[in-house]
Amino acid sequence: DLVVVLINHNVGWNYFCDLLANNDKGYFTGKTVKLGADIGTAENPVIRMAGETHHDFTGTFDGDGHKLTFNYNGIADGVAPFLYVDGCTIENLHVDGSITNFGTRAAGIVARQNGEVTIRNCRSSVIIQSNKAQPCYYGGLVSKNEDDAKLTIEGCVFDGTLLGRLDLCGGFVGDHGL
């Protein structure tokens, strides 16, 4: 795979998000985005989500063993560092931080997943707080596995926390799409 973007700081994460937002789905197919350092801190976390409707991440994201600190506090239907993915691989990534959401879905790595997606050798240490009455589909790794989507999880750990009123939630996947 060709390394297209090497992210070394929060500004690089925002550039990656801009590339997703400004190009059609498939822009990263066959390409790799790689972390070159830990991104975000408790004092200065990443707050922007990567991907949006029709601008899904489709390539390989290699955390290269680095940590991404992500925080969110608000109301959204989906919250995670990767908002929309389709046919991608996310690997070797440690996500830390916190999510407080009054919306339906939240997860430590991916909010909505389509196509064939592999999450490999990842760790989610995110504290996820639900402030919505119900239903909530919160997952340690993935919030929503869409119908007919294939999700493979290999060598991953969720050592974060799911808090609040939690219906249909899981340590790895919140809503399996059935």
C-alpha positions in Angstrom: 0.0 0.0 0.0 1.1 3.5 -0.8 1.4 5.8 2.3 -0.5 8.9 1.4 -0.7 10.7 4.7 1.6 10.6 7.6 0.0 12.2 10.7 2.3 13.6 13.3 0.0 16.1 15.2 -3.6 17.3 15.6 -3.3 19.5 12.5 -2.4 16.4 10.4 -5.5 14.7 11.7 -7.6 17.7 10.6 -5.9 17.5 7.2 -6.8 13.8 6.9 -10.4 14.7 7.8 -10.4 17.5 5.2 -9.2 15.0 2.5 -12.1 12.7 3.4 -14.6 15.5 3.4 -13.4 17.0 0.1 -13.2 13.8 -1.9 -15.7 11.1 -2.8 -15.8 7.7 -1.2 -12.9 5.5 -2.4 -10.3 8.3 -2.3 -8.1 6.3 0.1 -8.8 2.8 -1.5 -5.4 1.0 -1.8 -3.7 3.7 0.2 -2.4 3.9 3.8 -2.7 6.6 6.3 -0.2 6.2 9.1 0.3 7.8 12.5 3.9 8.9 13.0 3.4 10.0 16.7 0.9 10.0 19.4 -1.9 12.4 18.4 -3.8 14.5 20.9 -3.4 14.8 24.6 -5.7 15.1 27.6 -5.3 18.9 27.4 -5.5 19.1 23.6 -7.5 16.1 22.3 -8.6 15.4 18.7 -12.2 16.5 18.5 -13.0 16.0 14.8 -14.4 12.8 13.4 -13.0 11.3 10.2 -15.5 10.6 7.4 -19.1 11.5 6.7 -22.0 10.3 4.6 -20.7 9.4 1.1 -17.1 10.2 2.2 -16.3 7.0 4.1 -12.8 6.0 4.9 -11.9 3.1 2.6 -8.2 2.5 2.8 -5.8 1.3 5.5 -5.3 3.2 8.7 -2.1 2.1 10.5 -1.7 3.6 14.0 1.8 2.1 14.1 1.4 1.5 17.8 0.6 5.2 18.6 -2.2 6.6 20.6 -5.0 8.9 19.4 -6.7 10.9 22.2 -10.2 11.7 21.2 -12.9 13.7 23.1 -16.5 14.5 22.3 -19.3 16.1 24.4 -22.6 16.8 22.6 -25.5 15.4 20.7 -24.9 13.3 17.5 -26.3 10.2 15.9 -22.9 8.7 15.7 -19.6 9.5 17.5 -16.2 8.0 17.2 -12.8 9.0 15.8 -13.9 7.3 12.5 -17.5 8.3 11.8 -18.0 6.3 8.6 -15.9 3.5 7.2 -16.5 1.1 4.3 -14.1 -1.6 3.1 -11.2 -0.6 5.2 -8.6 -1.8 7.7 -7.8 -0.1 10.9 -4.8 -1.5 12.7 -2.2 -1.0 15.4 -4.1 1.9 17.0 -4.7 2.8 20.6 -7.6 5.2 21.2 -7.9 7.0 24.5 -10.2 9.8 25.7 -13.8 10.3 26.5 -17.2 10.5 24.8 -20.3 12.0 26.4 -23.1 11.7 23.9 -26.8 12.6 24.1 -27.3 10.8 20.8 -28.0 7.2 19.7 -24.5 5.8 18.8 -21.0 6.1 20.1 -17.8 3.9 20.0 -14.1 4.0 20.7 -13.0 3.6 17.1 -15.8 3.4 14.5 -19.3 4.8 14.6 -20.8 3.3 11.4 -19.3 0.5 9.4 -20.2 -0.8 5.9 -18.6 -3.3 3.6 -15.8 -5.5 4.7 -13.9 -3.9 7.6 -11.1 -5.3 9.6 -10.0 -3.9 13.0 -6.7 -5.5 14.0 -4.4 -5.1 17.0 -6.3 -2.1 18.3 -7.1 -1.0 21.8 -9.9 1.3 22.9 -9.5 2.8 26.4 -12.3 5.4 25.8 -14.7 6.2 28.6 -18.1 6.4 26.8 -21.0 8.0 28.7 -24.6 7.7 27.4 -26.9 10.6 28.4 -29.8 9.5 26.2 -32.8 7.8 27.6 -32.9 4.9 25.1 -32.2 3.2 22.9 -28.5 3.5 22.8 -26.1 1.5 20.6 -22.7 2.1 22.2 -19.7 -0.2 21.6 -16.1 -0.3 22.8 -14.8 -0.6 19.2 -17.8 -0.2 16.8 -21.2 1.3 17.4 -23.1 0.2 14.3 -22.3 -2.7 12.0 -24.7 -2.1 9.1 -26.8 -4.8 7.5 -24.8 -7.1 5.2 -21.5 -5.6 6.4 -18.7 -7.9 7.4 -16.7 -7.0 10.4 -13.5 -8.9 11.4 -12.0 -8.1 14.8 -8.5 -9.6 15.5 -6.3 -9.2 18.6 -8.2 -6.2 20.0 -9.0 -5.0 23.5 -11.6 -2.8 25.0 -10.4 -1.6 28.4 -12.4 1.6 28.5 -15.8 2.0 30.2 -19.4 2.1 29.1 -21.5 4.3 31.5 -25.1 5.5 31.8 -28.3 4.0 30.5 -27.1 1.4 28.1 -29.5 -0.7 26.0 -28.1 -2.9 23.2 -24.5 -2.1 23.9 -21.4 -4.2 23.8 -17.7 -4.3 24.7 -16.8 -4.6 21.0 -20.0 -3.9 19.0 -23.1 -2.0 20.0 -25.5 -2.7 17.2 -24.8 -5.6 14.9 -27.3 -4.6 12.2 -29.7 -7.5 12.3 
